[in-house]
Amino acid sequence: MNILIVEDDQLLGDILRDYLIQLGHAEVLVFSRADEALRTFERRKFDCAFIDLKLPDMDGVRLLGLLKEKDRTLPVIMMSGYPTMEATIGAMRLGASDFLTKPFTLQDLALAMERVMKERTLLLENLSLKLECQAQQQLKVVNRELQKKIRFKEKLFHVSRVIDEIRSSDDLYAAIADLAASVTPGKRVAFFVYLPDHRRVALISHKGLSNGHVPKVLPVSDEALRTFLAQETRPVRASLSSFVVEAFRSRGGNGSKAWAGPEATGTPHDLQGDDGPIPHGGGVLDVPCSVWPLWIRGELFGFLALFHDEGGRHPSGDEEGLLDFLVKKAALAVENMALYESLISNFYGILRSLVNALEAKDPYTGKHSERVTQFAVELAEEMAIGETHIEMLKTVGYLHDIGKIGMPDEILNKPGALTWEEYEIVKRHPVIGESIIKDLGLGTEERAIIRHHHERWDGKGYPDGLAGHDIPLLARIVAVADAFDAMTSKRAYRDSLPVEKAVAEIVNNRNKQFDPDVVDAFLSSLAKKSFRGSHEQQRVFAGTHS
C-alpha cells in the first residue's frame, strides 16, 4: 500500500514511516504541511492517510475534507494529542475512518490499520458492486435503445421492401394506407390524390374510415391547399377543413345548392365519388390530423392524413419518422412507376404496331390478333378465372404471334402448303415471341401465353411438348381462340370454314388438341353470346369476310 502521513512532529512522522515500512507497505511519504501533501496527492495515488488534527498551515479536519473530495474511497486516520468532541464529530462526518489519541502505541497503530484495511476492502467491494449495478442499468438502457433502433430499422426495411415489390399504381396507393395503419395501430388514415385541373382531392385508399366518414372527392381551394402543405414542418397539423372550399364545408343535408357539384366544373364522372352531404358527428373534416404531403419534382401529387380522435394518443417521434419515410419512399415509387409504365406502354405500342404491320402484309390475317384476344377474353369470362387473368389476356393476347416477326415473308404469305422445313421454321415463332417480350417485366403466366399457345392437350404440340394441365391455363384458352379464328378466316391457300364446321372441329379435338374444360366454356359462351352473328359482323368491319 501507498500511505500518506501529514504530521508536523518530524520525530513522530519518522517513527510512523519506519514502522509502516516494516509492516510491508510499498511506499510511505511524510509531510509536515498540508499544502505539500495536497500537491503530492494530486500526482500520486494513495491507499491510506494519517493526518494530524493541528497543522502549521491548515486545520487537519479541513485537509481531510479536501482529500475526500478528490477520493471518496481513501481511508483516513486522524491523530491528536488533545482531541475535542467538536473536532472528532466533524472529522467523522467528513469520513474519517478512525481516531488515534496521542500518545498511542505501535500496537494501537497496527489495530487501527487492520480496521481501516477491512473497511477499505468492504468499501471497494461495495463500490465495485455499485459500479456493476450502474453498468448493468446503463447496459439495460443501451439495450433498450438499441432494440428500439433495431425495431425502427426493421420497420423502415419492411416499408421499403413492400413498396419496392409493388408493380402497379393501385397496389401502391392501397399499400400507403395499409403501411401507415400498421405503423400507428388504432389510427384512422387516408391517402388522397390531388387533381389540380379539377381543384379536388380524391380519396384513393384508407384504413379505419367507414362509408360516410369522408366523401370520396373533396373540392379544395388550390391556394389554401398549397399554402397549407408547403409548411416546412413535417407533419403539417390541422384538419381537412383547412383547405376544403367553404361552400362545400358549410352546406347542409339534402344537398344544398351552395356548391354546384362535379357536373358544373367538369370533374370526370368516375372521380365524382360520394358527393353527398357531409355527415355530422361521424365525419373527419374537422378532426385534428397530421398530414404528410407527397411531392414529386416540386409538384403536389397527394397527401397522407392521420386522424387524431379525441382522447387518442398522438404518434411517437419514431412513428412520425416512419410515416415521413413512407411518404418519401412512395413519392419515389410513384415517379419511377409512372416512368416505367410510360416506357412499357410505349414498348407495347411499338409491339402492337409491329403486329399490325405483320398482319397488314397478309390481307387474309388482318385483325387476327385482335379477334383472338376478344375470343380469349370471352372464354376467360365464361370460365370465371378472375379479373387479373383476364387483364393478362387483354394485354398479352394481342402479342401471341409477335414471334412471327422473325419469320420470312415468303413462308408466312406462301399461298400453298408449307414444306416440312418451312413448318419447322414457323414452329419457332412462340420461342422467338417470348424472347422479344422478355424485357417487358411480364410474369410467368403472361410469358406462357406467347410460348405455349401451340401446345396440345395430348402432348403433341410445340415448342415444349407439354400435355394436360402442365400447359398454363391462359395458353390453353388462347389455343382454342386462335384455332377458332384461324379456321373461320380465309387464307391464301383455303377458304374459311363455316362457323358450324369450325365448332365441330373444336369439339372433335376435345381431349386431343384442346383442354375439355376450355372447349365446354367455348360452347357455353357461343350459345350465350351468339358467336356466329358477332363474328360475321367483325369480319365485315375488318374487311376479311369472303
Secondary structure, DSSP 8 states (H G I E B T S, - for coil): -EEEEE-S-HHHHHHHHHHHHHTT-SEEEEESSHHHHHHHHHHS--SEEEEESB-SSSBHHHHHHHHHHH-TT--EEEEESS--HHHHHHHHHTT--EEEESS--HHHHHHHHHHHHHHHHHHHHHHHHHHHHHHHHHHHHHHHHHHHHHHHHHHHHHHHHHHHH--SHHHHHHHHHHHHHHHSTT-EEEEEEEETTTTEEEEEEEES--TTSS-SEEEB-HHHHHHHHT-SSSSEEE-GGGTB-HHHHH--TTT-TTS--HHHHT--GGG----S---TTT--TTS-EEEEEEEETTEEEEEEEEE--TT-----HHHHHHHHHHHHHHHHHHHHHHHHHHHHHHHHHHHHHHHHHHHHT-TTSTTHHHHHHHHHHHHHHHHT--HHHHHHHHHHGGGTTGGGGGS-HHHHT-SS---HHHHHHHTTHHHHHHHHTGGG---HHHHHHHHHTT--TTS--SSS---GGGS-HHHHHHHHHHHHHHHTS-BTTB----HHHHHHHHHHTBTTTB-HHHHHHHHHHHHHHTHHHHHHHHHHHHT---
